[in-house]
Amino acid sequence: MLEVSDLHVARGATHVLKGASLELRAGEIVALIGGNGAGKTTTLLTISGLLRPRAGRITFRAEDGAAHDLAKLGAEQIVRAGIVHCPEGRQVFASLSVAENLKAGAYTRKDRDGVRADLSWVYELFPILAERRQQMAGKLSGGEQMMLSIARALLARPRVLLLDEPSLGLAPQAVETIFEIIEQLNGRGVTILLVEQNAQMALEIANRGYVLQNGAIANTGTGRDLAADPNVKKAYLGMTQ
């Protein structure tokens, strides 16, 4: 469904991605783990069109089977194609209400009936957002803002959802809720590429995973296999056995 091939990306003078390659198959949760500065966020920003690669190809297969090189498309075109990025740090519109944030997520859509149906669905998925739909987003808790960020992304009706550090800065109970929601979304057919500092939880729910190290893929396997790998345990799971 999505294939990243030999991707090279610079941010300023720093060569961040150095030939990274990965793929997502329809219906999967794929975890991308690695240390700080490995290039995880850069990978997502490049897939979503917010950074341009120096070299490499990002191929997305649309619903009609046509293959598109995302490196040649703008960010809005990529959203319209079905890839939606839920950024690190939530980045909700603090001075807008919950309802206004959600409407912003549907900006590229013209199907009003479909938007209304999806809005009802996300309010069912996140009942706290329904309760606080008129509240300013900046006054929500961190966990509620994360829910709003995911819900806003869903209003764009993604086929692939790029999630960047959804548990960052959240209380343990909120983290559990967010991961339950990720699994629910995947159960409804959304393919997910998950960048997550909590590598243990990410690998527990992932079908497959990639370990990104110094801008290149150092290891790959099923979520279970990576969680059991001694090197992964030591480097990313805080375990020595």
C-alpha positions as YAML, in Angstrom:
chain: A
units: angstrom
residues:
- id: 1
  name: MET
  ca: [0.00, 0.00, 0.00]
- id: 2
  name: LEU
  ca: [2.85, 2.36, 0.87]
- id: 3
  name: GLU
  ca: [6.50, 1.78, 0.01]
- id: 4
  name: VAL
  ca: [9.42, 4.01, 0.99]
- id: 5
  name: SER
  ca: [12.51, 3.17, -1.05]
- id: 6
  name: ASP
  ca: [16.09, 4.36, -0.40]
- id: 7
  name: LEU
  ca: [14.96, 7.66, 1.09]
- id: 8
  name: HIS
  ca: [17.54, 10.41, 1.65]
- id: 9
  name: VAL
  ca: [16.39, 13.56, 3.45]
- id: 10
  name: ALA
  ca: [18.29, 16.56, 4.83]
- id: 11
  name: ARG
  ca: [17.11, 19.07, 7.40]
- id: 12
  name: GLY
  ca: [19.28, 22.10, 6.93]
- id: 13
  name: ALA
  ca: [22.88, 20.92, 6.72]
- id: 14
  name: THR
  ca: [22.13, 17.64, 8.49]
- id: 15
  name: HIS
  ca: [21.69, 14.50, 6.40]
- id: 16
  name: VAL
  ca: [18.99, 12.81, 8.51]
- id: 17
  name: LEU
  ca: [17.70, 9.89, 6.43]
- id: 18
  name: LYS
  ca: [20.37, 7.88, 4.64]
- id: 19
  name: GLY
  ca: [18.70, 5.31, 2.43]
- id: 20
  name: ALA
  ca: [15.76, 4.34, 4.68]
- id: 21
  name: SER
  ca: [13.29, 1.83, 3.21]
- id: 22
  name: LEU
  ca: [10.06, 0.44, 4.64]
- id: 23
  name: GLU
  ca: [6.60, -0.67, 3.56]
- id: 24
  name: LEU
  ca: [3.04, -0.78, 4.86]
- id: 25
  name: ARG
  ca: [0.53, -3.39, 3.79]
- id: 26
  name: ALA
  ca: [-3.17, -2.66, 3.88]
- id: 27
  name: GLY
  ca: [-4.70, -3.16, 7.32]
- id: 28
  name: GLU
  ca: [-1.44, -3.26, 9.27]
- id: 29
  name: ILE
  ca: [-0.11, -1.39, 12.26]
- id: 30
  name: VAL
  ca: [3.59, -0.85, 11.62]
- id: 31
  name: ALA
  ca: [5.78, 0.56, 14.40]
- id: 32
  name: LEU
  ca: [8.84, 2.68, 13.66]
- id: 33
  name: ILE
  ca: [11.12, 2.83, 16.69]
- id: 34
  name: GLY
  ca: [14.57, 4.24, 17.33]
- id: 35
  name: GLY
  ca: [16.54, 6.63, 19.47]
- id: 36
  name: ASN
  ca: [16.26, 10.42, 19.51]
- id: 37
  name: GLY
  ca: [17.56, 11.88, 16.27]
- id: 38
  name: ALA
  ca: [17.30, 8.59, 14.36]
- id: 39
  name: GLY
  ca: [14.98, 10.16, 11.77]
- id: 40
  name: LYS
  ca: [11.54, 8.87, 12.80]
- id: 41
  name: THR
  ca: [9.71, 12.19, 12.68]
- id: 42
  name: THR
  ca: [11.59, 13.15, 9.52]
- id: 43
  name: THR
  ca: [10.28, 9.97, 7.88]
- id: 44
  name: LEU
  ca: [6.67, 10.91, 8.64]
- id: 45
  name: LEU
  ca: [7.15, 14.53, 7.59]
- id: 46
  name: THR
  ca: [8.57, 13.38, 4.27]
- id: 47
  name: ILE
  ca: [5.79, 10.87, 3.61]
- id: 48
  name: SER
  ca: [3.20, 13.60, 4.30]
- id: 49
  name: GLY
  ca: [4.89, 16.08, 1.95]
- id: 50
  name: LEU
  ca: [6.12, 18.56, 4.55]
- id: 51
  name: LEU
  ca: [9.76, 17.75, 3.74]
- id: 52
  name: ARG
  ca: [11.23, 17.01, 0.31]
- id: 53
  name: PRO
  ca: [13.66, 14.12, -0.18]
- id: 54
  name: ARG
  ca: [17.05, 14.52, -1.79]
- id: 55
  name: ALA
  ca: [16.67, 11.08, -3.30]
- id: 56
  name: GLY
  ca: [14.45, 8.03, -3.08]
- id: 57
  name: ARG
  ca: [10.85, 7.22, -3.84]
- id: 58
  name: ILE
  ca: [7.62, 7.06, -1.82]
- id: 59
  name: THR
  ca: [5.01, 5.00, -3.64]
- id: 60
  name: PHE
  ca: [1.37, 4.97, -2.55]
- id: 61
  name: ARG
  ca: [-1.19, 2.68, -4.12]
- id: 62
  name: ALA
  ca: [-4.57, 4.37, -4.36]
- id: 63
  name: GLU
  ca: [-7.93, 2.64, -4.00]
- id: 64
  name: ASP
  ca: [-8.16, 2.24, -7.77]
- id: 65
  name: GLY
  ca: [-4.78, 0.46, -7.79]
- id: 66
  name: ALA
  ca: [-2.87, 3.34, -9.38]
- id: 67
  name: ALA
  ca: [0.62, 3.98, -7.97]
- id: 68
  name: HIS
  ca: [1.57, 7.54, -7.05]
- id: 69
  name: ASP
  ca: [5.02, 8.93, -6.23]
- id: 70
  name: LEU
  ca: [4.29, 11.06, -3.17]
- id: 71
  name: ALA
  ca: [7.62, 12.87, -3.50]
- id: 72
  name: LYS
  ca: [6.08, 14.69, -6.48]
- id: 73
  name: LEU
  ca: [2.87, 15.72, -4.70]
- id: 74
  name: GLY
  ca: [2.10, 18.59, -2.36]
- id: 75
  name: ALA
  ca: [0.93, 18.04, 1.22]
- id: 76
  name: GLU
  ca: [-2.73, 18.82, 0.43]
- id: 77
  name: GLN
  ca: [-2.68, 16.38, -2.51]
- id: 78
  name: ILE
  ca: [-1.28, 13.69, -0.22]
- id: 79
  name: VAL
  ca: [-4.11, 14.25, 2.26]
- id: 80
  name: ARG
  ca: [-6.64, 14.02, -0.57]
- id: 81
  name: ALA
  ca: [-4.98, 10.76, -1.67]
- id: 82
  name: GLY
  ca: [-5.71, 9.29, 1.77]
- id: 83
  name: ILE
  ca: [-2.57, 9.77, 3.90]
- id: 84
  name: VAL
  ca: [-3.09, 11.90, 7.01]
- id: 85
  name: HIS
  ca: [-0.44, 12.94, 9.53]
- id: 86
  name: CYS
  ca: [-1.18, 13.30, 13.24]
- id: 87
  name: PRO
  ca: [1.87, 15.30, 14.37]
- id: 88
  name: GLU
  ca: [4.07, 15.11, 17.43]
- id: 89
  name: GLY
  ca: [2.98, 17.46, 20.18]
- id: 90
  name: ARG
  ca: [-0.71, 17.26, 19.14]
- id: 91
  name: GLN
  ca: [-0.71, 20.77, 17.58]
- id: 92
  name: VAL
  ca: [-4.40, 21.45, 18.01]
- id: 93
  name: PHE
  ca: [-5.71, 24.94, 17.24]
- id: 94
  name: ALA
  ca: [-5.78, 26.16, 20.84]
- id: 95
  name: SER
  ca: [-7.96, 29.23, 20.23]
- id: 96
  name: LEU
  ca: [-10.61, 27.25, 18.33]
- id: 97
  name: SER
  ca: [-13.29, 25.05, 19.85]
- id: 98
  name: VAL
  ca: [-13.24, 21.27, 19.69]
- id: 99
  name: ALA
  ca: [-15.95, 21.37, 17.01]
- id: 100
  name: GLU
  ca: [-14.02, 23.94, 14.95]
- id: 101
  name: ASN
  ca: [-10.85, 21.82, 15.15]
- id: 102
  name: LEU
  ca: [-12.79, 18.84, 13.84]
- id: 103
  name: LYS
  ca: [-14.27, 20.87, 10.98]
- id: 104
  name: ALA
  ca: [-10.73, 21.90, 10.04]
- id: 105
  name: GLY
  ca: [-9.85, 18.22, 9.66]
- id: 106
  name: ALA
  ca: [-12.50, 17.93, 6.93]
- id: 107
  name: TYR
  ca: [-11.21, 20.96, 5.04]
- id: 108
  name: THR
  ca: [-10.38, 19.05, 1.84]
- id: 109
  name: ARG
  ca: [-13.75, 17.26, 1.69]
- id: 110
  name: LYS
  ca: [-16.87, 18.31, -0.21]
- id: 111
  name: ASP
  ca: [-19.18, 15.43, 0.80]
- id: 112
  name: ARG
  ca: [-21.19, 17.18, 3.51]
- id: 113
  name: ASP
  ca: [-23.32, 14.15, 4.37]
- id: 114
  name: GLY
  ca: [-20.18, 12.04, 4.73]
- id: 115
  name: VAL
  ca: [-18.57, 14.66, 6.95]
- id: 116
  name: ARG
  ca: [-21.62, 14.76, 9.21]
- id: 117
  name: ALA
  ca: [-21.60, 10.96, 9.46]
- id: 118
  name: ASP
  ca: [-17.88, 10.91, 10.28]
- id: 119
  name: LEU
  ca: [-18.35, 13.67, 12.84]
- id: 120
  name: SER
  ca: [-21.01, 11.58, 14.59]
- id: 121
  name: TRP
  ca: [-18.66, 8.59, 14.49]
- id: 122
  name: VAL
  ca: [-15.72, 10.42, 16.09]
- id: 123
  name: TYR
  ca: [-18.00, 11.79, 18.81]
- id: 124
  name: GLU
  ca: [-19.03, 8.18, 19.53]
- id: 125
  name: LEU
  ca: [-15.37, 7.12, 19.52]
- id: 126
  name: PHE
  ca: [-14.36, 10.05, 21.76]
- id: 127
  name: PRO
  ca: [-17.38, 10.85, 23.96]
- id: 128
  name: ILE
  ca: [-15.36, 13.37, 25.99]
- id: 129
  name: LEU
  ca: [-14.98, 15.45, 22.82]
- id: 130
  name: ALA
  ca: [-18.75, 15.37, 22.32]
- id: 131
  name: GLU
  ca: [-19.20, 16.67, 25.85]
- id: 132
  name: ARG
  ca: [-16.67, 19.45, 25.29]
- id: 133
  name: ARG
  ca: [-17.37, 20.30, 21.66]
- id: 134
  name: GLN
  ca: [-17.78, 24.03, 22.44]
- id: 135
  name: GLN
  ca: [-14.73, 24.22, 24.73]
- id: 136
  name: MET
  ca: [-11.53, 25.84, 23.50]
- id: 137
  name: ALA
  ca: [-9.03, 23.16, 22.53]
- id: 138
  name: GLY
  ca: [-6.25, 24.87, 24.47]
- id: 139
  name: LYS
  ca: [-8.13, 24.21, 27.72]
- id: 140
  name: LEU
  ca: [-8.29, 20.43, 27.22]
- id: 141
  name: SER
  ca: [-5.96, 18.08, 29.10]
- id: 142
  name: GLY
  ca: [-3.02, 16.55, 27.27]
- id: 143
  name: GLY
  ca: [-4.86, 13.27, 26.75]
- id: 144
  name: GLU
  ca: [-7.95, 15.06, 25.48]
- id: 145
  name: GLN
  ca: [-5.87, 17.12, 23.07]
- id: 146
  name: MET
  ca: [-4.32, 13.91, 21.74]
- id: 147
  name: MET
  ca: [-7.80, 12.48, 21.21]
- id: 148
  name: LEU
  ca: [-8.77, 15.68, 19.41]
- id: 149
  name: SER
  ca: [-5.67, 15.50, 17.21]
- id: 150
  name: ILE
  ca: [-6.51, 11.92, 16.20]
- id: 151
  name: ALA
  ca: [-10.20, 12.75, 15.72]
- id: 152
  name: ARG
  ca: [-9.32, 15.76, 13.56]
- id: 153
  name: ALA
  ca: [-7.14, 13.50, 11.39]
- id: 154
  name: LEU
  ca: [-10.00, 11.02, 11.04]
- id: 155
  name: LEU
  ca: [-12.24, 13.74, 9.60]
- id: 156
  name: ALA
  ca: [-9.96, 13.70, 6.55]
- id: 157
  name: ARG
  ca: [-11.01, 10.03, 6.13]
- id: 158
  name: PRO
  ca: [-7.48, 8.52, 5.98]
- id: 159
  name: ARG
  ca: [-6.59, 5.20, 4.45]
- id: 160
  name: VAL
  ca: [-3.16, 5.53, 6.08]
- id: 161
  name: LEU
  ca: [-2.75, 7.34, 9.40]
- id: 162
  name: LEU
  ca: [0.72, 8.56, 10.40]
- id: 163
  name: LEU
  ca: [0.90, 8.83, 14.21]
- id: 164
  name: ASP
  ca: [3.89, 10.62, 15.72]
- id: 165
  name: GLU
  ca: [4.47, 10.01, 19.45]
- id: 166
  name: PRO
  ca: [0.80, 9.80, 20.50]
- id: 167
  name: SER
  ca: [1.70, 8.92, 24.11]
- id: 168
  name: LEU
  ca: [4.23, 11.73, 24.61]
- id: 169
  name: GLY
  ca: [3.69, 13.54, 27.90]
- id: 170
  name: LEU
  ca: [0.51, 11.67, 28.82]
- id: 171
  name: ALA
  ca: [-0.43, 10.03, 32.10]
- id: 172
  name: PRO
  ca: [-0.36, 6.19, 32.09]
- id: 173
  name: GLN
  ca: [-4.16, 5.86, 32.03]
- id: 174
  name: ALA
  ca: [-4.41, 8.24, 29.07]
- id: 175
  name: VAL
  ca: [-1.69, 6.27, 27.26]
- id: 176
  name: GLU
  ca: [-3.69, 3.05, 27.66]
- id: 177
  name: THR
  ca: [-6.78, 4.78, 26.28]
- id: 178
  name: ILE
  ca: [-4.91, 6.12, 23.25]
- id: 179
  name: PHE
  ca: [-3.47, 2.70, 22.42]
- id: 180
  name: GLU
  ca: [-6.92, 1.11, 22.73]
- id: 181
  name: ILE
  ca: [-8.22, 3.71, 20.28]
- id: 182
  name: ILE
  ca: [-5.36, 2.99, 17.85]
- id: 183
  name: GLU
  ca: [-6.32, -0.69, 17.86]
- id: 184
  name: GLN
  ca: [-9.99, 0.17, 17.34]
- id: 185
  name: LEU
  ca: [-9.14, 2.35, 14.34]
- id: 186
  name: ASN
  ca: [-7.03, -0.41, 12.87]
- id: 187
  name: GLY
  ca: [-9.93, -2.81, 13.39]
- id: 188
  name: ARG
  ca: [-12.04, -0.49, 11.24]
- id: 189
  name: GLY
  ca: [-9.55, -0.82, 8.40]
- id: 190
  name: VAL
  ca: [-7.22, 2.14, 8.91]
- id: 191
  name: THR
  ca: [-3.60, 1.28, 8.13]
- id: 192
  name: ILE
  ca: [-1.29, 2.90, 10.69]
- id: 193
  name: LEU
  ca: [2.39, 3.87, 10.74]
- id: 194
  name: LEU
  ca: [3.21, 4.49, 14.39]
- id: 195
  name: VAL
  ca: [6.23, 6.38, 15.69]
- id: 196
  name: GLU
  ca: [6.29, 5.92, 19.44]
- id: 197
  name: GLN
  ca: [8.72, 6.47, 22.33]
- id: 198
  name: ASN
  ca: [7.01, 3.70, 24.28]
- id: 199
  name: ALA
  ca: [8.54, 0.97, 22.13]
- id: 200
  name: GLN
  ca: [7.22, -1.83, 24.31]
- id: 201
  name: MET
  ca: [3.57, -0.84, 23.86]
- id: 202
  name: ALA
  ca: [4.07, -0.01, 20.19]
- id: 203
  name: LEU
  ca: [5.52, -3.44, 19.43]
- id: 204
  name: GLU
  ca: [2.77, -5.15, 21.42]
- id: 205
  name: ILE
  ca: [0.08, -3.85, 19.05]
- id: 206
  name: ALA
  ca: [2.15, -3.77, 15.83]
- id: 207
  name: ASN
  ca: [1.94, -6.42, 13.13]
- id: 208
  name: ARG
  ca: [5.47, -5.49, 12.10]
- id: 209
  name: GLY
  ca: [8.13, -3.03, 13.09]
- id: 210
  name: TYR
  ca: [11.26, -1.28, 11.89]
- id: 211
  name: VAL
  ca: [14.21, -0.08, 13.94]
- id: 212
  name: LEU
  ca: [15.64, 3.17, 12.60]
- id: 213
  name: GLN
  ca: [19.22, 3.93, 13.54]
- id: 214
  name: ASN
  ca: [21.33, 6.83, 12.24]
- id: 215
  name: GLY
  ca: [18.95, 7.43, 9.36]
- id: 216
  name: ALA
  ca: [18.77, 3.87, 8.06]
- id: 217
  name: ILE
  ca: [16.77, 0.74, 8.89]
- id: 218
  name: ALA
  ca: [18.87, -1.41, 11.22]
- id: 219
  name: ASN
  ca: [16.35, -4.18, 11.92]
- id: 220
  name: THR
  ca: [12.86, -5.31, 10.95]
- id: 221
  name: GLY
  ca: [10.48, -8.09, 11.88]
- id: 222
  name: THR
  ca: [7.14, -8.81, 13.46]
- id: 223
  name: GLY
  ca: [6.26, -6.80, 16.54]
- id: 224
  name: ARG
  ca: [6.64, -9.92, 18.66]
- id: 225
  name: ASP
  ca: [10.03, -10.83, 17.19]
- id: 226
  name: LEU
  ca: [11.45, -7.35, 17.68]
- id: 227
  name: ALA
  ca: [10.16, -7.21, 21.26]
- id: 228
  name: ALA
  ca: [12.02, -10.46, 21.93]
- id: 229
  name: ASP
  ca: [15.25, -9.41, 20.20]
- id: 230
  name: PRO
  ca: [18.03, -8.97, 22.82]
- id: 231
  name: ASN
  ca: [19.52, -5.94, 21.05]
- id: 232
  name: VAL
  ca: [16.13, -4.23, 20.79]
- id: 233
  name: LYS
  ca: [15.38, -5.03, 24.43]
- id: 234
  name: LYS
  ca: [18.66, -3.49, 25.57]
- id: 235
  name: ALA
  ca: [18.57, -0.40, 23.34]
- id: 236
  name: TYR
  ca: [14.88, 0.54, 23.29]
- id: 237
  name: LEU
  ca: [12.93, -1.42, 25.89]
- id: 238
  name: GLY
  ca: [15.13, -0.78, 28.91]
- id: 239
  name: MET
  ca: [15.67, -4.51, 29.43]
- id: 240
  name: THR
  ca: [18.89, -6.48, 29.77]
- id: 241
  name: GLN
  ca: [17.49, -10.00, 29.55]
...
